[in-house]
Amino acid sequence: MHPIQLIVFLPLLAALVAGLGARLIGKVPAKLVTTGALFASCALSWMTFLPFLSGSAEASVVPVLQWVRSGDLDFSWALRVDTLTAVMLVVITSVSALVHLYSWGYMDEDPDQPRFFAYLSLFTFAMLMLVTADNLVQMFFGWEGVGLASYLLIGFWFRKPSANAAAMKAFVVNRVGDLGFMMGIFGTFLVFGTVSIPAILAAAPGMAGSTIGFLGYRFDTMTVLCILLFIGAMGKSAQLGLHTWLPDAMEGPTPVSALIHAATMVTAGVFMVCRLSPMFETSPVALSFVTAVGAATCFFAATVGTTQTDIKRVIAYSTCSQLGYMFFAAGVGAYGAAMFHLFTHAFFKALLFLGAGSVIHAMHHEQDMRYYGGLRKHIPLTFWAMMMGTLAITGVGIVDVAGFAGFYSKDAILEAAYARGTGLSQMAFFVGIFAALLTSFYSWRLMFLTFWGKPRWEQSEHIQHAVHDAHGHDDHAHGHGDHGHGHASHDGTAGYHPHESPISMLLPLALLSVGAVLAGFVFHHAFISEGGGEFWKGSLAFSEHLIHAMHEVPEWVKWAPFGVMLTGLVIAYVAYIANPGLPAAFTGAVGPLYRFLLNKWYFDELYTAVFIRPAMALGRVFWKVGDIGIIDRFGPNGAAALVARSSRIAVRLQSGYLNSYALVMLVGLVGAVSWVIAR
């Protein structure tokens, strides 16, 4: 069996074993099977990737089976392996394997662990199907597979109403984007007569300048197709307008957040745009649209992230903002830089989410940073892991010397946007610089609120309940005062001591920390150097000219990200360490702006007013008038009423007297004889 087949199908096999056979084999074997399968896939993925990194591997297609043959539509299920695929395989399987291992500790008390691990493996299989697709239908299969798996994972705690609502929201919002994606696939088949990705990309330049009828008008063919496909990416990768599902996805267990945000679902849109980059290169309008949406998302999510107090939501909006960077990199033609940031982001974002999970685990499921403080003394290993992730996402590094992962990839995107030289790309550059300032501020704000300052967890209801449960009686009922049972800890907390996570959670943090520190330094020459065209080998559109221009930008462009990173750090330090009263005073002075950002630009409220309430009202009309008033009234209810009425009439004829029945029989017999005589 070919290694790529093992990489893809081992997670599926493990999901089936854990999901269907858990009662037979037990909880621990189910976790062993899924985790072992993912580590095997991870090892094979790195073995696949390294030859591409060294330049010794060539792209190949591994057939699986004949899939569809209907008229002009004829394609097989085949697994495509090239540089782009190899990069995604490493990202997906590495993060997923570590998430599986981390979940051994995080989900240890959950009774439904086999189901959870089965869902994780199913999610991974769907994403692997997406990135190995050799045709658009196969890509759509994986695309919808991650949508299904995300619904199952976000709503894993299905007895929790908020989790059910979040899962449904993710499913519905993604269906909106998927409509555009489906129309783009249909249109592509209509124009090119095939769904084979290599054939489409080869023929795409020849369609430049042609027109197609759409919605009663004629538009540029490639612009229509690319924008429709990109709408699908907007939904899957939570770009502005179709982003509202992403923060609510935090209702799922924290390992789910790490898997969705770092390696799988949200990166699918970026991968798709890069995979189809030769198509997008034929339409400057479509590329401008991608740039504008990416820059707007980058700015929007960064502003909202500065006001959130839930530790997971801060990191979620950070993901949304970083995806904006990736898209506007693709929009300016720097596909290699977009993929490089996807690669490095997977490590430090998974690290931040799993680190946040370790904090939540230590704080008895409290997620509000306002009830943290001083945790670096209690959970030092988690603290240092989160520190590595923060240094990576804020882009700490010295120009022309060295830096953390985000320093290489994010700075490359900003330099490419500036080097592109168009008005829109220059706008994206300055938006990206401002977003980098906000990223530094909210990242260090998270660190300072969580790990520095005085402990504030005595104010948390979650912690108070934990202390109460641990001691088996109510504090105040026994007259022991406001600080617990008369044995408050040295830091003034209510007898509660945060605890470090188990080794199964700390080991993934350590490994991801290595990626957050070294991924940029080790791999930047392959991804974004002037010889990068040899690395990518035609798997995406790679502009050597743009890469050369990136290295020739003015020095202030190279140093600007460092300057705003330092500025954000200083502002966060002053506001949350040096003068902790400053944030409250500032938010009071800019109340309307603060509420605007705190309420996420009121997108949810707007969508509720424009779409949800009218849809609910229309649904009520169809229900009350159509279903109950017409269908039920004249259908099942009407038939039942007619039968009941007829039965009541028939009952009157059933008197129970023999002479009455004899009279009726005699009358009937006379009637029958009379009819015969008359005939």
N, C-alpha and C positions, 0 to 999 in steps of 0.2 A: 504494500500500500504506500502511496506517495505521502511524504511528510505533510504536505498541505491538507490532504484529506484527514489525517489524524488531528491536525491542529483544529480544523473546523468541526469535525464530528465527535471528537472526544467529549467536549462540553455537552453536546446534545445527548449522547449516550448516558453521561453521568446524570443529567437532568431527568431522564426517563427512569433510571434506576432509583434515584432519590425520591422522585415524585410519586412513582407508582409502586415502588417496592419497599417503602420506608417501614411499613408495618411488618413486613416479612424479615427484613435485615436489621432493623433497629435504627436508633438515632445516630449513634457514633459511626457505624459503617456508612450511613448515608452521607455524613459530612466528610468522611475519609475519601469516599469515591469521588465526590464533586471537587474537593480541594486537590486531591491527587491528580485528577484529570486536568485541572487548570494549570497546575505546575508542570505537568508533562507538555501541555500545549505551549506554555510559556518557554520552556527549554527549546522546543522545536522551532518556535518563532524566532528566538535569538539565533539559532543555527541557520535559519533561513535568511535573516537580516544581515548578518555579518559578511557573507560573500558579496552582497550588493554594496555594502559599505566599502569593501576592499576593491570593488570593481571587477570581481571574477565571476559574477553571476549574470545570467541573461533572463529576460522576461520569458515566461512560459504559460501555457494554458493546460490545465489538467482536466480532461473530461470526466464527468460523473455518470450521466445518463442522458438519453434523448428525452427532451421534455415536452415541447409543443411543436406540432406540425399541422398547420391549418391554413390552406391557401398560401398566400405570400408570407405568412408568419411561420417561421421555421427556426427554432433555436434549441440548443442543448443546455443542460445544467452543467456548467463548467466553472472551474476555479482558476481565476487569473492571478498569477504571481509576478509582480514587477516591483520596482523600488517603492512606489507609493503604497502598494499592498503590504510590503514587508515592514514599512514604518508603522502602519496601522496595526499589523499583527503584534508587533512588539508592545505598542502602547496598550492595546486592548487586553492581551493575555497577561502582561506584567501587572497592570493595576488590578485586573479581575482576580488573579491568583492571590495577590496580597489582601484584597478585600475578603476573599473567601477565608483566608487564614485569620484575619482580624475578627471576622464574625464569630469565630469559635469562642472568643472571650466576650464580645459585645452582646451576642444573642444567647449567652449561656443559660439564662433563666427562662427563655421563651419556650413554651411547649411545642411550638410548630416549627422547630428548626429544620427538619427535613424539607418541608415545603419551602421555606425561605431559601435554603441552599439550592433546591431545584430551580427556583425562579431565577436566582443569580446565574446559574449555569445556562439556563434557557436564554436569558438576556445576552450573555456572552456569545452563544451560538448564533443568535440572530444578527448581532453586530459583525461577527466574522463572515456570515453569509453576505452581508452588505458590502464589505470591503473587498471580498474576493470575487465579486460579480463580474462576469464577462459580458453581460447584457443588461439592459434597463429593467426588464421584467424580474430578473433575479435580484437586482438591486432593490426593486420595489418590494420583493418578498422579504428581504432583510429589513428594509425600511419599516414595513408594517409589523414585522416581528419584534423590533425593539419598542414599537409603540404599544403592542400588546403586553410585552414583559414589563414595561414601565408602569402600565396600569396595574398589573398584578403586584408589583413591588411597592409602588407608592401607597396603594391601598392594602398592604399586607396585613396591617392591624384593622381588619374590616369591621370589627365591632366598634371602632372609633368613628363617629360621624364625620369629623373633620378630615380623617384619612380617606374615607369614601368620597367625600366631596372633592378633595384634591386630586384623587385618581381620575374621577370623572372629568374634572376640568382639564387635566392634561390630555385625556383621550379626545375630548371634544375640540379643544383648541388645535391639536395636531391634525384632526380631520380637516380643519379649514385649510391648513397649509398643504395637506396631502391632496386636496382637490386640485390645487394648482400643480402639484407634482404629477398627478395622473394626467391632467390635460397637457402638460409638457411632454410626457411620454407618448401620449396619443398623437400629438402634433409632430413629434420627432419621427414616429413611425410613418405618419402620413407623408412627410416631406422626403425622408430618406429611404423608405421602404424596407427598413430593417431595424431591429432593436440591438444589434451587435454594437457594443461600445467602440471597438477599434474601427469598424466600418464607418460608423457615424463620424468619428473624429477625423478620419481620413477624408471624408466627403464634405465636411463642414466648410472649409475655405471656399469651395466652389459654390456655396449657396449665399455667400456674402453679396449683398446688394439686391437680392430677390425679394419679392413681396408675397404676402399670404393674406387671405381674407380671414378676419377675426372680428366678431361682434358687429358685423355689417360694414366694416371698413377694411381698408388694405393697409397693412403695416409691414415693416421690414421683417422678413421671415425669422432670422436668427435672433433678433431682439425679442420677438414674441416668445419664441421657444425658451430662450435663456431666462427671461423674466418669470415665465410660468414655472420653470424648474427651480428658480431661486425662491419663489414663494414657498415651495416645499421646504427648502432649506431654512427659511425664516421661521416656520413652525417648529421644525425639529431642533433647530439651534437657538430658539428663543430670541429672535431678533425683534426690534421694536415694533409693536403692533400685535405680534403673536407671542409675546414674551410672558404673558400673565400667568401661565401655568408653572413656570420654573420655580419661583419662590415658594409656592404652595406645595411643591413636590417635597419640601422639607418634612412633610407629615410622615413620610416613610422612615424606616430605620436609618440611622446615620451611614452605615456601609452602603446603602442604596444611593444616598446622595453622592458619596465619593465615586461610585461606579458610573452613575448617570452623568455627573458634572465633569469628571476628569477624562474618562476613556471611551465612553460609548455614545449614548443617544445624542447629546448636544454637539458632539464633534462630527456627526454624520453629515450635517449640512456643509460644513467646511470641506470635508473629504469629497463630497459629491461635486462641489464647485471646482475643486482642484482636479478631480478626475476628468471632468468635462471642460477643463480650461481651454482646449483648442476651440471649442464651440463659443465660449464666452469671448475669446480673443477676436472673433469675427464681428462683435457688436459693441462698439464704444458706448452706446446708450445703456446697454445692459450692465457693462462694467461700471459706468457712472452710478447706476442705480444701486449696485452692490456696495460701492464705496460710500454713498450717502447713507444708506441704511446701516452699514457697519459703524460709521462714525457717529451717527445719531444714537445707536444702541450703546456704544462705548461711553458716550457722555451721559446719557440718561441713567444707566445702571450705576455708574460711579457716583452720581449725585445722590441717588437713593441710598446707596450703601453707606453714606456718611451719617445717616440718621437712624439706622436700624439698631435695635438692642438685642435681638435674638442672634446668638453667635453663628448659627447655621444660615440665617438669612443674610447676614453680612457677607459670608463667603459665597452664598448663592448669587447675590447681585454682583459680586466680584467675577464670578464665572460669566455672567451675562455680559459684563463689560469686556472681559478678555476675549470672548467670542467676537465682539464688535471689532477688536483689533485684528483678529484673524480675517474677518470678512473684508475690512477695508484694505488689508494687505493684498488679498486676492483681487479686489477691485482696481488697485493701481498696477496690477500685473506681477506682484511679487509673490507668486504662488509658493515658491520655495520657503520664503520667510513665513508665510501663513502656516505651512506644514511644520516648520521648525518650532513656531510658537505653540502649535497644537501638541507637538512632541514634548517640549519642556513643561508646558502647562499641565500636562497629564500628571507629571511627577509631583510638582509642588502643590497643585490643587487637591490631588488625592491625599497628600500629606496634611494639608490644612484641614480637610474635612475629617479625616481619621483622627487627627490631633484634637479637633473640636469634639469628636465622639469620645475621646479619652477624657477630656475635661468634663463633658456631660456625665460620663460614667462615674467620675470622681465626685461630682456634685449631685448625685442622686437624681439625675434626669432634669436638673434645672438648666435651662437654655438662655436665660436672661443674663446678659453680662453685667447688669447693674447689681446683681447679687453675687458677683465673684469677688476678686481682689486678693492679692497676696498669695496666689496659688503656686508661684514658682518655688516656694519653700516646701510645699507639700507634694507636688508632682513634678520634680525637676526633670525627669526624662521626657515627659510630655512637653514641658516648657521648652527644652532645647530643640525638640523636633519642630514645634510650632515656630520657634525662632528661625530655623533653617528655611521653613516654608515662607515666612514673612520676608526674610532677606531675599529670597528668590522672586517672589511676586512683585516686590517693590523695585526690583532691578538694581540691587546694590552691586557696584563694581566700578573699577577705574578704567577709563578709556585707554585702549591699546595696552592694557596690562592683563587684568583678569576680573572675573565677577561671578555671581551666582547665575543660575539658569535663565531667569527672566531678563537679566542684563543683556544677554546676547540676543535673545529672540525678540523681545519687545523693542529694544533699540534698533534692531534691524528693520522692523516694520516701520518705525518712525522715520528712519533714514530713507527707506524706499519711498515713502509717501512724499517726503520733501524732494527727493531726487527725481520723481516722476515729472514734476514741473508744471502740471496743470493747475488751474485755479481750484478745482475740487480736491485734488490730492494735497495741495498746500493747506486747504481748510481742514482736511482730515489730519494732517500733521499737527496743527495747532490744537485741534480737539483732542488728539491723542496725548499731547503734552499736558493739557489741562487735566485729562482723565488720569494720567500718571501721577499728577500732584494729589488728586483725590484718592487714588489707590493707595499711595503712601500714607495719607492721613488716616483713612479708615482702617488700614491694616495695622498701623501702630496704635490706633485707638483701641482696636480689639486686644492687642497685646497688653497695653497699659491697664485697661479695665479688668482684664482677666488675671494677669500675673503680678501686677504691681499694686501699690496702695494698700490701704487697710482692708482686711476681710469684711465683706458686707453680707455674708450669706446667712447671718442670723435673721435677716429680714425676709428670707425666702420661705414661702409656705411649704415647698417641696422638702427643704432641709429640715424645717420644723417637724413635718410629718415623719421624716426619716428618724429624727432623734426620738420622737414620741414612740414610734414603732419599736425602736431598738430597746427602749427602757420599759415599755409596756405600761406606762401610765402618763397622765397629763401633767405637764410641769406645774402649771399654775394651780391646779387642783390640790397639789401637795404643798403649796406655799413656799416653793423654792426660788421665787423671784423670777426676774425677766431673763436670766441667762441660764436657764436649764435647771439641772438637778443639783445645783450647789457645787458643781465641779467644772465650771466653765474653763475652757482651754486658755492657754497663755495669751492668745491673740483675741480674746473677747468673744469667741464664737460660742454658740449654744451647745457645747459638748459635742460638736460634730467635727470630725477630722477627715478631710479629703484624703483619698487613698490612691496610690498609683495603680495603673491598669495591669492586668496579667501579661505574661510574656507573649502570649499569642497576639495581643494587641500592640505591644511595644516593638516586636520584631519587624512588622510591616512599616512602622514609623521610622525605624532605623534605616531600613533599606530604601524607603522613599526619600529620606533625608540625603542619602548619597546621590540619588538622582537630582534632587533640588540643587545640590551644590555643584555637581560635576557635569550634568547633561549638556549644558550650554558650552562649557569649555571643551569637552571631548568631541562633540559632534558638529560644532558650528562650521568647521571647514567643509564638511561634506554637504551640509544643507544650503549654505548661503555664500560660499566662496565663488570666485570667478570660474572655477573649474566645476561648479555644481551641475552643469549640464551633463557632464559625464556620469555623475552620481544618479541623476534622475532618469537618464537614458530614455527620454521620450515618454515617460509615464505622466508628465504634466508639461504645460507650456513654460519654458524656462528662458528668461531674457538675460543673456550675458551682458548686454548693454546696460540694463537697469542695475545689475549687480555691480558693474564697474562704476556707474554713477553714484551708487550708494556709498562707495568707499571714497568718493571725491567730494562729498558734501562739506560745507564749511565746518570749522572746528566747533562753533557755537551750537550747531545742530547736534553734534555728537555729545556735547557736554550738557545740553539742555535737560535730557532725562535725569542725569545725575543731580542737577540743580533742583529740579522739582521734587525729586525723591527726598533730598535733604530738607527742603522746605516743608514738605508734608510731615516728616519726622519731627521737626522742631515745633510745628504748630500743635501736633498731637501731644508732644511732651509738655509744652507750656499749658495746654488746656486740661490735661488729665493727670499730670504729676506735679508740676510747679504751682499751678493755680487751679485746683479742682472746681472752684466755684465759677470759673469762666464760662463753661458750656451753658449752664443754666441762664447766666446773664445774657449770653449771646442769643440763645434761642428765644428768650423773652423779648429782645430788641428786634428780632426779625421773625416774629411769630408767624405771619402768613406764609413766608417762604419756607420756614421750618415745617409747618403743617403740610404744605404742598409736597415737600420731599418725603416727609414721614408717611404720607398717604400715597406714595408711589405715583405721583403726578395724577392721581385720581383716575387712572386707567380702568380699574375695576368698577368704580362707580359709574364711569362713562359707559362702559360696556353693559353694565346692568340696566342703565336707563335706555340705551339705544337698542340693544339686542335682546337681553334676557327678559325684561318685563313685557315688551311687546310679544315676544315668542310665547311667554306664559299666558298672556291674555288671549292670544290666538288659539293656543292649546285648549284653554277653558271653553272658548266658543265652540270648537270642534267637539269637545267632550260633552258639554251640556246640551248644545243644540243638535249637533250632528249625531253623536253616538247615542246619547240618552233620549233626546227628543224625537229623533227620526228612526235611526237604525233599531234601537232597542224597542221603541214604541210600536213600530209596525213589523218588526222582525220577531225575535224570540219572545219578547214580552207580549206582543200582540197575539201571536199564535197561542201562547199559554193562556191568555185571557179568553180567547175564543173557545179553546178546549174546556176551560173551567165553566164558562157560561153554558155550553152545550151539555156538559155533564149535569149541571143543575136542572136543566130541562128534562134530561133523560131520567134523572132520579125520580121525578114526579110520576113517571109512568110505571115505576116499580113499586106497586102497592103492597105486594106480598099475599094477596088473596087469590085462591085458585079459580074462583068463578070469574074474576076480572081477566085472568090470563086466558081462560077458555073462551070468553066473549071475544077477545082480541083475535084469537086463533080462528074462531068461526067467521068473524068479519073478514079476515084475510083470505080464508078459504073461499068464501062467497065472491070476494073480489076477483080471485084468480080464476074461478070457474066462469064468472061473467066475462072476463077478458077473453077466455078461450072460445066461448060461444060467440062473442062478438067477432072474433077472427074468422 
